[in-house]
Structure formats: structure tokens, C-alpha cells
Amino acid sequence: MMTQYEKVLGGEITPAIRTAARRERVAPEQVRDELARGTAVLPFNPAHHALAPAVVGRAFTIKVNANIGRSTEKSSNETEIAKMHVALTAGTDFLMDLSVGPNLGELRRAMIVECPVPFGTVPIYEAFSRVGKNIEALSENVLLEVIREQAEQGVDFMTIHAGLLRSHIPLAFKRMMGIVSRGGALIAEWMVHHERENPFFSRWKEILDICHCYDVTISLGDGLRPGCLADASDEAQFAELDVLGTLVKSCREHGVQAMVEGPGHLPFNQIEMNMKRQQWVCDGAPFFVLGPVVTDIAPGYDHITSCIGATMAAYHGAALLCCVTPSEHLGLPTADEVKAGVMAYRIAAHAADVAKSLPGARARDDEMTRARKAFDWKKQFELAIDGETARQRYEQGRCHGEEEDSCSMCGKEFCAIRNSKSAATAKFMEVPDANLAAGSV
Ligand code: SF4
């Protein structure tokens, strides 16, 4: 079977490409060409029948990924499936199931059947769960078996931590936080215990064969992503990134699509450099970033600390943003926290789309401006990223029964929009619609 990547190398425009291009409002040829260069990926496992394909790459709208999944301490299949629907309703573009524990195949099957967006996993979580969380019993063959089973089920993309090598472990020990990636820490533990090289790296060719067979996109995991500002942009992080760059090339040579995962925690002023370095080292492969979190001192608000970083990262080239929820560093997110994370990241993604002047990205902002100026509350709620919350806040602040040409923020007499429309000031304050459309205000 030819993969999506091999088809585009042959010049083919598949139905999945046409669907993705329509969504992006670009020509299918543009999607095909970006895919062929490897600067975009279109994760699409043919066994995932419910999927509406979406393309990820710097030339296209920034996408948002939501993580859900059972922990060993908390939650159930039903709760996580409910969270999946909350994330989808909130508008996530991608979804990853990070569940650990027993019977993960059953949960995943139920999710994939109902999931219309690209669906991802981290196979080492299931492999470690399958051997009773006993690192000694975790064999290379179990890892390959899990990857194959998940691919058969219809998983569209998988995080494979193949870039963290034995030689990197001493670098991680120099850090303040060490290794904070769950998958990275497990692989490091496995290498130390078995005194062998990373099995994802040593069995790489077989992993590529499986991913080629089922047309699974590889998301190259960043097992050494920095987990605090003090560890950002260090030797360990960039040593792993260099390996990821070579793995991107081998994915392409094998006809498999690849994207690369990235930090983590980064000071704001290091984000641009990190995005540019990844593009250079990984030959333009799409960058899938977690945040980055730009300060370590706001637990409880890490959807905000990370969104500040995500907006900057997206502006400088990241293509897929992994949601961080308010419970990051503190606990397994609830459904409400998953929603808060997705909403925060949709805002970050849209802000970057506008800043990058993507076709049509600003049109909705300008429509909102017109509705705001006209006190058309209904239209404002329709246009809002989270119209339900916007309506609730408006309703709770209203002093009078009917919708009005002001709100409780300033009150009628002090309403700046209302007053600026008065006859005395209109001629100075009126902003022609033509200016809005041209982007001059
Ligand atoms: S009252 Fe103030 S916040 Fe409310 S619509 Fe008028 S200017 Fe805007």
C-alpha cells in the first residue's frame, strides 16, 4: 500500500488532500506540495473511518491538540469518553489519548469510532501498563506489538520517543528538573536498567515498517523537553533535537510522514530561537509544541502561562499546539479544565493566524468589531470563540431586562461606544468599514 506521503511524491491529489484544502481555503496543489516537502503532515490512518482529514504545517492555520486519558489514580473509560466529547465540542482539531492502565484497547476502540479529528497515542504508556508497570519485563517486542495493535485500530499519529539516547542521560542529570516527559523518563529508566540503547532507536527500521504499512504519522517525542526555565535550551534538549532531525530524514526516506514535538518550559525570549532552530535541524518538519510555559510560578493558571508561549511559538513557526490545562503540574484535568485548555489554545492559534496574515484569518475579528459597534449582542455571541461563556457573562452583568446599547461595564451614561456615536462626536470618531476590511485599524 502506498502512504499519503508516497502518493504526493508521485504528484497525486488524494480525496483527503481536497478535504483539507477546502478547510484551509487554499488550492489542493498547495497542500500536496507542502506534504511532498515534508513541511506539512496529514495524519490519516485509513482504518480511522470517522476522520475528517486536517493538514498541519506552517503554511496553514495553526491547529490545536487536546490530551485526555485515564491515570492510574483516577477516572474511568466513561469519564474520558465524556472528556473527548467536551474537547471536540470546544473545537479541538486533534486529540490524543494518554491513558495508562489495563484494557486500553477497549477504550481506544470506543474513542476512535466516535472521533472525527486525527487521533494520537503514546505507545510506551500502553506497553508499560501491559507488563504490570515493571520496567524489567518491558521488552522491545512488547513495544513493537503495541505499536502494531494501535496502528491496526486506526490511530493516526503516535508519539515515538526515539531521539533520547543513552549518551544523553548524563546530560539530563545535570539539570535542575531532570526528565519531565513521562515517556522520556520511562525510556531512560529502561536504558539504565537494561544497559542497552533506546529500543525505539535500535528497532527504528521495524517501527518505520509498521507505520508505513498502516500509514501512521510519527510524532517524534521530545523525551528531554525542559521542565523548568532553568533547563531551557540546554545541551540535553538540543542533543535530542539533533537526533530527531536525522529521524525526520529517515521517515521521509521510508515514505512515512513525520512531525517533531517540542518544549516544554522556555523563557519568552528563547521561543523564537527555539522555533528557528527546530526548523533548521529538522528540515522544516512541522513542530508540535506543548506550550511552552513561560514562567514556572503560576500553577493553577498554566493554560495562561503556556498560551502566552504558544502564541509566540506559533507566530515563529510551530504548527500544532498541544493544550495545557489549568491543572497542569497539579492533577488530572476535569472536563471543565479540558474545555478551558482548548479555548485558551484556540485563542492562541487564532491570534497567531491573524499575526501571520493567513487568508481570511482576520475577517471574523472585523465582523466582531462591527457587531460590537452596533450593539448586536446575538451576533457577538455567534462570532465568539466561546459564545456560551460570553453570553453568560453578559447576562449576569445586565441590570435591565432587555438587550441594550451598553453593558454593565461602564453603564449607559459612560458607555464609550454609545457616546462616541453621538451627533457631537460622530464625525470625528466614525471608522469607515472600508478601513476595517483593509486592516488599517
Ligand atoms: S458599556 Fe463600556 S464595555 Fe460595555 S459596550 Fe459600552 S463601552 Fe463597551
Residues whose N, C-alpha, C, O or C-beta is under 5 A from the ligand:
A	BS01	SF4	S406 C407 M409 C410 G411 C415 A416 I417
